[in-house]
């Protein structure tokens, strides 16, 4: 998944203003993938969402100091999403490699189901909603609307 170009970056603007633009763009990417990723068969969207969560997390690791206290909660939420989606992807990669070994296939499918349930639970959790929605309230955020996380 190719990262969206961040519009409106200005060298003369403050670090905070430019960081807000970057975070808003990366957050929009993450949220935009949720609908399809919340489907059990949405393997591609789940993988893309992992990449988007990684981008949100890493920009927050760099810029959290100038974004305020909510940035740390959002970074942690992105880290948790990235982790569980990474484990789901590991199952998706391993399943074709164990084709024909029924016991291992069954174990991987069960693990994937459990991880997917954890992902849904994590994405829909109030803590995640609050952390990510708090990031979307930047005044420089895209169209000025609050993100709809769920």
C-alpha positions as CSV (number, residue, x, y, z in Angstrom):
1,X,0.0,0.0,0.0
2,X,1.4,3.3,-1.1
3,X,1.2,6.1,1.4
4,X,-1.0,9.1,0.5
5,X,0.8,12.3,-0.3
6,X,0.5,14.8,2.5
7,X,-0.9,18.1,1.3
8,X,-0.3,21.5,2.7
9,X,3.2,21.0,4.2
10,X,5.0,24.3,4.5
11,X,8.6,24.8,5.6
12,X,7.6,28.2,7.1
13,X,4.9,26.6,9.3
14,X,5.5,25.3,12.8
15,X,6.6,21.7,13.4
16,X,3.2,21.2,15.2
17,X,1.2,22.4,12.2
18,X,3.1,20.2,9.7
19,X,3.0,17.2,12.1
20,X,-0.8,17.7,12.5
21,X,-1.2,17.5,8.7
22,X,0.9,14.4,8.5
23,X,-0.9,12.7,11.3
24,X,-4.3,13.7,9.9
25,X,-3.4,12.2,6.5
26,X,-2.1,8.9,8.0
27,X,-5.1,8.7,10.3
28,X,-7.5,9.1,7.3
29,X,-5.7,6.3,5.6
30,X,-6.1,4.0,8.7
31,X,-9.8,4.9,9.2
32,X,-10.5,4.5,5.5
33,X,-9.4,0.8,5.6
34,X,-11.5,-0.2,8.6
35,X,-14.8,-1.0,6.8
36,X,-13.3,-3.7,4.6
37,X,-10.7,-4.8,7.3
38,X,-13.5,-5.6,9.7
39,X,-14.7,-8.3,7.4
40,X,-13.2,-11.7,8.2
41,X,-12.3,-12.2,4.5
42,X,-10.7,-8.8,4.2
43,X,-7.1,-10.1,4.2
44,X,-5.7,-7.4,1.9
45,X,-7.4,-4.6,3.8
46,X,-6.2,-6.0,7.1
47,X,-2.6,-6.1,5.8
48,X,-3.0,-2.6,4.4
49,X,-4.4,-1.4,7.7
50,X,-1.4,-2.9,9.5
51,X,0.8,-0.8,7.3
52,X,-1.4,2.3,7.9
53,X,-1.2,1.7,11.7
54,X,2.5,1.4,11.5
55,X,2.7,4.8,9.7
56,X,0.5,6.4,12.3
57,X,2.6,4.9,15.1
58,X,5.9,6.0,13.7
59,X,4.9,9.6,12.9
60,X,3.6,9.8,16.5
61,X,6.8,8.4,17.9
62,X,8.6,11.2,16.2
63,X,6.2,14.1,16.7
64,X,4.3,13.2,19.9
65,X,6.2,15.8,21.9
66,X,4.7,18.7,20.0
67,X,1.2,17.2,19.6
68,X,0.1,17.1,23.2
69,X,-0.8,14.3,25.7
70,X,-3.4,12.6,23.4
71,X,-0.6,11.6,21.0
72,X,0.8,9.0,23.4
73,X,-2.5,7.3,23.8
74,X,-3.0,7.3,20.0
75,X,0.5,5.9,19.5
76,X,-0.2,3.1,21.9
77,X,-3.5,2.3,20.1
78,X,-1.8,2.3,16.7
79,X,0.9,0.0,18.2
80,X,-1.7,-2.5,19.4
81,X,-3.5,-2.5,16.1
82,X,-0.3,-3.0,14.2
83,X,0.6,-5.9,16.5
84,X,-2.6,-7.8,16.2
85,X,-2.9,-7.2,12.4
86,X,0.7,-8.4,12.0
87,X,-0.1,-11.6,13.8
88,X,-3.2,-12.1,11.5
89,X,-1.0,-11.5,8.5
90,X,1.5,-14.1,9.8
91,X,-1.4,-16.7,9.9
92,X,-2.4,-15.7,6.3
93,X,1.2,-16.2,5.1
94,X,1.6,-19.5,6.9
95,X,-1.7,-21.1,5.9
96,X,-0.7,-21.9,2.2
97,X,2.6,-23.3,3.4
98,X,1.0,-25.9,5.6
99,X,-1.7,-26.9,3.1
100,X,-2.4,-30.6,3.5
101,X,-1.3,-30.8,7.1
102,X,-4.8,-30.7,8.6
103,X,-3.9,-30.3,12.2
104,X,-1.6,-27.4,11.6
105,X,-4.1,-25.8,9.2
106,X,-6.8,-26.1,11.8
107,X,-4.6,-24.5,14.5
108,X,-3.7,-21.6,12.2
109,X,-7.3,-21.0,11.2
110,X,-8.4,-21.1,14.9
111,X,-5.5,-18.7,15.8
112,X,-6.5,-16.4,13.0
113,X,-10.1,-16.4,14.1
114,X,-9.1,-15.5,17.7
115,X,-6.8,-12.8,16.5
116,X,-9.4,-11.4,14.2
117,X,-11.9,-11.2,17.1
118,X,-9.2,-9.4,19.1
119,X,-8.7,-7.0,16.2
120,X,-12.4,-6.2,16.0
121,X,-12.6,-5.8,19.8
122,X,-9.6,-3.5,19.8
123,X,-10.8,-1.4,16.9
124,X,-14.3,-0.9,18.4
125,X,-13.1,-0.3,21.9
126,X,-13.9,3.0,23.5
127,X,-10.2,3.5,24.4
128,X,-9.1,3.1,20.7
129,X,-12.0,5.3,19.5
130,X,-11.2,8.1,22.0
131,X,-7.4,8.0,21.3
132,X,-7.7,8.1,17.5
133,X,-10.7,10.5,17.4
134,X,-8.6,12.9,19.6
135,X,-6.0,13.0,17.0
136,X,-8.5,13.9,14.3
137,X,-9.6,17.1,16.1
138,X,-6.6,19.1,14.9
139,X,-7.7,22.3,13.3
140,X,-5.6,21.6,10.2
141,X,-7.3,18.2,9.7
142,X,-8.3,17.7,6.0
143,X,-11.9,18.8,5.6
144,X,-12.3,20.0,9.2
145,X,-14.5,17.1,10.2
146,X,-13.9,14.8,13.1
147,X,-12.9,11.3,11.9
148,X,-15.4,8.5,12.3
149,X,-13.2,5.8,13.7
150,X,-15.9,3.0,13.8
